[in-house]
Amino acid sequence: MSSLLSSHATASFLPKKDLLSFLVLAVILVIVLPLSLDIFRLNLVGKYLTYAFVAVGLVLCWGYGGILSLGQGVFFGLGGYAMAMFLKLEASDPESTKIQSTPGIPDFMDWNQITELPFFWQPFHSFGFTLLAIIVVPTILGYIIGVAMFKRRVGGVYFAIITQAFAAILTILIIGQQGYTGGVNGMTDLRTLHGWDIRTDNAKYIFYFVCVFMLFVCLFIAQYIRKSKLGRLLVAMRDKEDRVRFSGYDVSNFKIFVFCVGAIFAAIGGALFTLQVGFMSPTLVGIVPSIEMVIFCAVGGRLSIVGAVYGALVVNFAKTSFSESFPELWLFAMGGLFIAVVMAFPNGLAGIYNTYAAPKVDALLEKLFKKKTVAVVAADTASSESAKPSDIKKTSTVAAEPRSIPQGAIHEPQ
């Protein structure tokens, strides 16, 4: 009974269709791409996958919760800068910075006549604190924004504009505080992680697979939220928020929760971006990258967490290809792509797959499973028909014994 319940729970959490999509994505990311691409291209794919974290979070916020955030670059940047601060401090040991006027501090601080490491940089000497900050700091900021907005029932376009304003504010703050953040150049020359050179090909391979592993962790968390009661409530809030509120639910708390989850996913992606690329810049925090992140989600399909991963890969691959060949036309191509998706394919790549490919795939799978079921039934029938000789003999003996007819009963005709 318990095994039956567990299998039912697994099937409800991960149906066959979703399981197949997860397996296909895993095969592509774990086997196909590492075997077919050189280390430079594979590192590019790893960078694209860090954006997929943001897109998956946007599927939950925007696709299911109806919360369009145009400021996810803020959380991506917070995670990236937290990791960059730890790596920069490790690269700024007194031996490596002995030519500076103040050894032991990052080079951009020395250039701006700062003679002492600021107090908020001190905890980032610890890698454990850094990992904690990557999760906690974006969560706190997301919670503050969520309480300030959702408790006052601010949503829709107004919320999107406010999150966009936060992205602009953080970009201006980072650039303006050059002595503490590296300014417009960002944090560069990040070389080692606990003495391990992160610029080698071996390190890039390892970071790629770490990124894939963490991405699947976030995908499973998102899948759990989708299939839970919370996921159904998010869809209900997206479609008829007032009805959910009149049913006795506190809508704002659910919105705050899913917005914080999206912030955590984006921050994890930012931290992995810093490790894979080796720098962090305010150009990844502002309005333009935040809008691009929404486009990743829209192209992949804002109702599909796996589609969001494909959307991030496809859009960034197109961006790299176009920017290499036609650097002046890329922004126009990005805008045209977004318009085309909204006008022609509102459900993105996932919608195209569900409309055209999914019926054929389902028919093929049903045919395969039907053949397998028929084969299993035939094998069971054959095994039941092949009985032991002793059983056959015993059965024939029992059948040959005459029936005892009670005395006085009417005898059957011979």
C-alpha positions as CSV (number, residue, x, y, z in Angstrom):
1,M,0.0,0.0,0.0
2,S,2.8,2.4,0.9
3,S,4.6,1.7,-2.3
4,L,1.4,2.3,-4.2
5,L,1.0,5.7,-2.5
6,S,4.6,6.6,-3.1
7,S,4.4,5.7,-6.8
8,H,1.2,7.8,-7.1
9,A,2.9,10.7,-5.4
10,T,5.8,10.5,-7.7
11,A,3.5,10.3,-10.7
12,S,1.6,13.4,-9.6
13,F,4.8,15.3,-8.9
14,L,6.6,14.3,-12.1
15,P,4.1,13.0,-14.8
16,K,5.5,11.0,-17.8
17,K,5.5,14.0,-20.1
18,D,7.4,16.1,-17.6
19,L,9.8,13.3,-16.8
20,L,10.5,12.8,-20.5
21,S,11.3,16.6,-20.9
22,F,13.6,16.5,-17.9
23,L,15.4,13.4,-19.2
24,V,15.9,14.9,-22.7
25,L,17.3,18.1,-21.2
26,A,19.6,16.1,-18.9
27,V,20.9,14.1,-21.9
28,I,21.5,17.3,-23.9
29,L,23.3,19.1,-21.1
30,V,25.2,16.3,-19.5
31,I,26.2,14.1,-22.6
32,V,25.6,15.7,-26.0
33,L,27.0,19.2,-25.4
34,P,30.1,18.3,-23.4
35,L,31.0,15.6,-26.1
36,S,30.3,17.8,-29.1
37,L,31.7,21.3,-28.1
38,D,35.2,22.5,-27.3
39,I,35.9,24.1,-24.0
40,F,35.4,27.6,-25.2
41,R,31.9,26.9,-26.5
42,L,31.0,24.8,-23.6
43,N,32.0,27.6,-21.3
44,L,29.7,29.9,-23.3
45,V,26.8,27.4,-22.8
46,G,27.6,27.4,-19.1
47,K,27.3,31.2,-19.1
48,Y,23.9,30.9,-20.9
49,L,22.7,28.4,-18.3
50,T,23.3,30.9,-15.5
51,Y,20.6,33.1,-17.2
52,A,18.3,30.1,-17.2
53,F,18.1,30.3,-13.4
54,V,16.5,33.7,-13.8
55,A,14.2,32.5,-16.5
56,V,13.0,29.6,-14.3
57,G,12.3,32.0,-11.5
58,L,10.3,34.2,-13.9
59,V,8.2,31.2,-14.9
60,L,7.0,30.9,-11.3
61,C,6.6,34.7,-10.8
62,W,5.2,35.8,-14.1
63,G,3.9,32.6,-15.8
64,Y,2.1,31.2,-12.7
65,G,1.9,34.1,-10.3
66,G,1.2,36.8,-12.8
67,I,4.0,39.0,-11.3
68,L,6.0,40.6,-14.1
69,S,9.3,41.7,-12.7
70,L,11.6,43.8,-14.9
71,G,14.2,44.0,-12.2
72,Q,15.5,40.4,-11.9
73,G,18.9,41.7,-12.9
74,V,19.1,43.2,-9.4
75,F,19.1,39.8,-7.7
76,F,21.3,38.3,-10.4
77,G,23.8,41.1,-9.7
78,L,23.6,40.7,-5.9
79,G,24.5,37.0,-6.1
80,G,27.2,37.8,-8.6
81,Y,28.7,40.6,-6.6
82,A,28.7,38.6,-3.4
83,M,30.8,35.8,-5.1
84,A,33.0,38.4,-6.8
85,M,33.7,40.1,-3.4
86,F,35.0,36.8,-2.0
87,L,37.1,36.0,-5.1
88,K,38.5,39.6,-5.2
89,L,39.6,39.5,-1.6
90,E,41.3,36.2,-2.2
91,A,43.1,37.7,-5.2
92,S,44.1,40.8,-3.1
93,D,46.3,39.2,-0.5
94,P,49.3,41.3,0.7
95,E,51.8,39.3,-1.4
96,S,49.9,39.8,-4.6
97,T,49.2,43.5,-3.9
98,K,52.6,44.5,-2.5
99,I,53.2,47.1,-5.2
100,Q,50.1,49.1,-4.1
101,S,50.3,52.0,-1.7
102,T,48.0,50.0,0.6
103,P,48.6,46.2,0.2
104,G,45.9,43.8,1.1
105,I,42.9,45.6,-0.4
106,P,41.4,45.3,-3.9
107,D,43.2,47.3,-6.6
108,F,40.2,49.6,-7.4
109,M,40.1,50.7,-3.8
110,D,43.8,51.6,-3.9
111,W,43.2,53.6,-7.1
112,N,40.5,55.6,-5.3
113,Q,42.8,56.4,-2.3
114,I,40.9,54.1,0.1
115,T,43.4,53.0,2.8
116,E,41.4,50.4,4.7
117,L,39.0,47.6,3.8
118,P,35.4,48.7,4.4
119,F,33.6,47.0,7.2
120,F,30.9,45.4,4.9
121,W,33.7,43.7,3.0
122,Q,35.2,42.0,6.0
123,P,32.8,39.1,6.3
124,F,33.5,38.1,2.7
125,H,36.8,36.7,3.7
126,S,34.7,33.6,4.7
127,F,33.4,31.4,1.9
128,G,30.6,30.1,4.1
129,F,29.4,33.6,4.8
130,T,29.6,34.3,1.0
131,L,27.4,31.3,0.2
132,L,24.9,32.4,2.9
133,A,24.9,36.0,1.6
134,I,24.1,34.8,-1.9
135,I,20.9,33.3,-0.6
136,V,20.0,35.6,2.3
137,V,20.7,39.1,0.9
138,P,18.5,38.8,-2.3
139,T,15.8,37.1,-0.1
140,I,15.7,40.0,2.3
141,L,15.6,42.6,-0.5
142,G,12.9,40.6,-2.3
143,Y,10.9,40.3,0.9
144,I,11.1,44.1,1.5
145,I,10.0,44.9,-2.0
146,G,7.2,42.3,-1.8
147,V,5.9,43.6,1.5
148,A,6.0,47.2,0.3
149,M,4.2,46.4,-2.9
150,F,1.9,43.4,-2.5
151,K,0.6,44.4,1.0
152,R,-0.6,47.6,-0.7
153,R,-2.0,45.6,-3.7
154,V,0.4,47.1,-6.2
155,G,0.7,44.9,-9.2
156,G,0.6,44.6,-13.0
157,V,2.3,47.4,-14.9
158,Y,2.9,49.5,-11.8
159,F,4.9,46.7,-10.2
160,A,6.9,46.1,-13.4
161,I,7.9,49.8,-13.5
162,I,8.9,49.9,-9.9
163,T,11.1,46.8,-10.3
164,Q,12.7,48.5,-13.3
165,A,13.4,51.6,-11.2
166,F,15.1,49.4,-8.6
167,A,17.4,48.0,-11.4
168,A,18.3,51.5,-12.5
169,I,18.9,52.6,-8.8
170,L,21.3,49.7,-8.1
171,T,23.2,50.3,-11.4
172,I,23.7,54.0,-10.5
173,L,24.7,53.1,-7.0
174,I,27.3,50.6,-8.2
175,I,28.8,52.9,-10.7
176,G,28.7,55.9,-8.4
177,Q,30.5,54.1,-5.5
178,Q,33.5,53.2,-7.6
179,G,35.9,52.9,-4.7
180,Y,33.8,50.2,-3.0
181,T,32.3,48.4,-6.0
182,G,34.8,48.8,-8.9
183,G,32.5,51.2,-10.7
184,V,31.6,50.8,-14.3
185,N,34.5,48.4,-14.8
186,G,33.1,46.0,-12.2
187,M,35.2,43.4,-10.4
188,T,37.8,41.8,-12.6
189,D,40.9,39.7,-12.4
190,L,39.2,37.0,-10.3
191,R,41.7,34.2,-10.4
192,T,41.4,31.6,-7.7
193,L,38.9,29.9,-5.4
194,H,40.7,28.6,-2.2
195,G,43.9,28.6,-4.2
196,W,42.5,26.7,-7.1
197,D,42.9,28.5,-10.4
198,I,39.4,29.0,-11.9
199,R,40.7,30.0,-15.3
200,T,42.0,26.6,-16.4
201,D,40.1,24.3,-18.8
202,N,39.6,21.7,-16.1
203,A,38.0,24.3,-13.8
204,K,35.7,25.4,-16.6
205,Y,34.5,21.8,-17.1
206,I,33.9,21.4,-13.4
207,F,32.0,24.7,-13.1
208,Y,29.8,23.7,-16.1
209,F,28.7,20.5,-14.5
210,V,28.2,22.3,-11.1
211,C,26.0,24.8,-13.0
212,V,24.0,22.0,-14.6
213,F,23.5,20.2,-11.3
214,M,22.4,23.4,-9.5
215,L,20.0,24.2,-12.4
216,F,18.3,20.8,-12.0
217,V,18.0,21.4,-8.3
218,C,16.2,24.6,-9.0
219,L,14.1,22.9,-11.7
220,F,12.9,20.2,-9.3
221,I,12.1,22.9,-6.7
222,A,10.1,24.8,-9.3
223,Q,8.4,21.6,-10.4
224,Y,7.4,20.8,-6.8
225,I,5.9,24.3,-6.4
226,R,4.0,23.9,-9.7
227,K,2.4,20.6,-8.7
228,S,1.7,21.5,-5.2
229,K,-1.4,23.3,-3.8
230,L,0.7,26.5,-3.9
231,G,1.1,26.2,-7.6
232,R,-2.7,25.9,-8.1
233,L,-3.2,28.9,-5.9
234,L,-0.7,30.9,-7.9
235,V,-2.6,30.1,-11.1
236,A,-5.9,31.0,-9.4
237,M,-4.4,34.3,-8.2
238,R,-3.1,35.1,-11.7
239,D,-6.6,34.6,-13.3
240,K,-9.0,35.7,-10.5
241,E,-7.1,37.3,-7.6
242,D,-10.2,38.6,-6.0
243,R,-11.9,35.2,-5.8
244,V,-8.8,33.8,-4.1
245,R,-8.9,36.6,-1.6
246,F,-12.6,36.2,-0.9
247,S,-12.0,32.5,-0.3
248,G,-9.9,33.5,2.8
249,Y,-6.4,33.3,1.4
250,D,-3.8,36.1,2.0
251,V,-2.8,36.7,-1.6
252,S,0.1,39.0,-0.7
253,N,1.9,36.3,1.3
254,F,1.9,33.9,-1.6
255,K,3.1,36.6,-3.9
256,I,5.9,37.5,-1.5
257,F,7.0,33.9,-1.3
258,V,7.1,33.2,-5.0
259,F,8.9,36.5,-5.6
260,C,11.5,35.6,-3.1
261,V,12.0,32.2,-4.7
262,G,12.6,33.9,-8.0
263,A,15.1,36.2,-6.3
264,I,17.0,33.2,-4.9
265,F,17.1,31.5,-8.3
266,A,18.4,34.6,-9.9
267,A,21.1,35.1,-7.2
268,I,22.4,31.5,-7.6
269,G,22.6,32.1,-11.3
270,G,24.6,35.3,-10.7
271,A,27.1,33.6,-8.4
272,L,27.7,30.8,-10.9
273,F,28.1,33.4,-13.7
274,T,30.9,35.1,-11.7
275,L,32.6,31.7,-11.3
276,Q,32.3,30.8,-14.9
277,V,33.2,34.1,-16.5
278,G,35.6,35.5,-13.9
279,F,34.2,39.0,-13.5
280,M,31.0,40.9,-12.5
281,S,29.9,44.2,-14.0
282,P,27.0,46.6,-13.5
283,T,26.1,46.1,-17.1
284,L,24.5,42.8,-15.9
285,V,22.4,44.5,-13.3
286,G,20.5,47.2,-15.1
287,I,17.3,47.6,-17.0
288,V,18.5,46.2,-20.4
289,P,19.7,42.8,-19.0
290,S,16.6,42.6,-16.8
291,I,14.3,43.0,-19.9
292,E,16.5,40.4,-21.8
293,M,15.9,38.0,-18.9
294,V,12.1,38.4,-19.4
295,I,12.6,37.7,-23.1
296,F,14.4,34.4,-22.3
297,C,11.3,33.3,-20.3
298,A,8.9,34.5,-23.0
299,V,10.7,32.8,-25.9
300,G,11.0,29.5,-23.9
301,G,7.4,29.7,-22.7
302,R,6.3,31.4,-19.6
303,L,4.4,28.4,-18.4
304,S,7.2,25.9,-18.9
305,I,10.2,25.7,-16.6
306,V,12.1,23.4,-19.0
307,G,11.1,25.7,-21.9
308,A,12.7,28.6,-20.0
309,V,16.0,26.8,-20.1
310,Y,15.7,26.3,-23.9
311,G,14.7,29.9,-24.2
312,A,17.8,31.1,-22.4
313,L,20.0,28.9,-24.6
314,V,18.4,29.8,-27.9
315,V,18.2,33.6,-27.3
316,N,21.8,33.8,-26.0
317,F,23.1,31.6,-28.9
318,A,21.3,33.9,-31.3
319,K,22.7,36.9,-29.5
320,T,26.3,35.6,-29.8
321,S,25.8,34.7,-33.5
322,F,24.2,38.0,-34.4
323,S,26.6,40.2,-32.4
324,E,29.6,38.5,-34.0
325,S,28.2,39.0,-37.5
326,F,26.0,42.1,-37.2
327,P,26.8,43.8,-34.0
328,E,24.7,46.9,-34.9
329,L,21.6,44.9,-35.6
330,W,21.4,42.8,-32.5
331,L,19.2,45.1,-30.4
332,F,16.7,45.3,-33.4
333,A,16.8,41.5,-33.7
334,M,16.1,41.1,-30.0
335,G,13.1,43.5,-30.2
336,G,11.8,41.8,-33.3
337,L,12.2,38.4,-31.6
338,F,10.2,39.5,-28.6
339,I,7.4,41.0,-30.8
340,A,7.2,37.9,-32.9
341,V,6.9,35.7,-29.9
342,V,4.2,37.8,-28.3
343,M,2.2,38.2,-31.5
344,A,2.6,34.7,-33.1
345,F,3.6,32.3,-30.4
346,P,2.4,33.7,-27.0
347,N,3.4,30.4,-25.3
348,G,6.9,30.4,-26.8
349,L,8.9,27.3,-27.8
350,A,6.9,25.2,-25.3
351,G,3.7,26.2,-26.9
352,I,5.0,25.3,-30.4
353,Y,6.1,21.9,-29.1
354,N,2.8,21.3,-27.4
355,T,0.8,22.2,-30.5
356,Y,2.8,20.4,-33.2
357,A,5.2,17.9,-31.7
358,A,3.6,16.7,-28.5
359,P,0.7,14.8,-30.1
360,K,3.1,12.8,-32.2
361,V,5.4,12.1,-29.3
362,D,2.5,11.1,-27.1
363,A,1.2,8.8,-29.8
364,L,4.6,7.2,-30.2
365,L,5.0,6.7,-26.4
366,E,1.5,5.3,-26.1
367,K,2.3,2.8,-28.9
368,L,5.6,1.8,-27.2
369,F,4.0,1.4,-23.8
370,K,1.1,-0.6,-25.4
371,K,3.5,-3.0,-27.0
372,K,5.4,-3.4,-23.7
373,T,2.1,-4.1,-21.9
374,V,1.0,-6.7,-24.5
375,A,4.4,-8.4,-24.2
376,V,4.1,-8.5,-20.4
377,V,0.6,-9.9,-20.5
378,A,1.6,-12.6,-23.1
379,A,4.6,-13.6,-20.9
380,D,2.3,-13.9,-17.8
381,T,-0.2,-16.0,-19.8
382,A,2.5,-18.3,-21.1
383,S,4.0,-18.8,-17.6
384,S,0.6,-19.6,-16.1
385,E,-0.2,-22.2,-18.8
386,S,3.1,-24.0,-18.2
387,A,2.1,-25.9,-15.0
388,K,4.1,-28.6,-13.2
389,P,3.5,-32.3,-14.2
390,S,2.6,-33.2,-10.7
391,D,0.0,-30.5,-10.6
392,I,-1.5,-31.8,-13.9
393,K,-1.6,-35.3,-12.5
394,K,-3.2,-34.2,-9.3
395,T,-5.8,-32.2,-11.2
396,S,-6.7,-35.1,-13.6
397,T,-7.1,-37.5,-10.6
398,V,-9.4,-35.2,-8.8
399,A,-11.4,-34.7,-12.0
400,A,-11.7,-38.5,-12.5
401,E,-13.2,-39.2,-9.1
402,P,-16.9,-39.9,-9.2
403,R,-19.2,-37.6,-7.5
404,S,-20.9,-38.9,-4.4
405,I,-24.7,-38.7,-4.7
406,P,-26.7,-38.5,-1.5
407,Q,-29.0,-41.3,-0.8
408,G,-32.6,-40.7,-1.9
409,A,-31.5,-38.1,-4.4
410,I,-32.6,-38.2,-8.0
411,H,-29.9,-39.9,-10.1
412,E,-28.8,-38.1,-13.2
413,P,-29.3,-40.1,-16.4
414,Q,-26.2,-42.0,-17.6
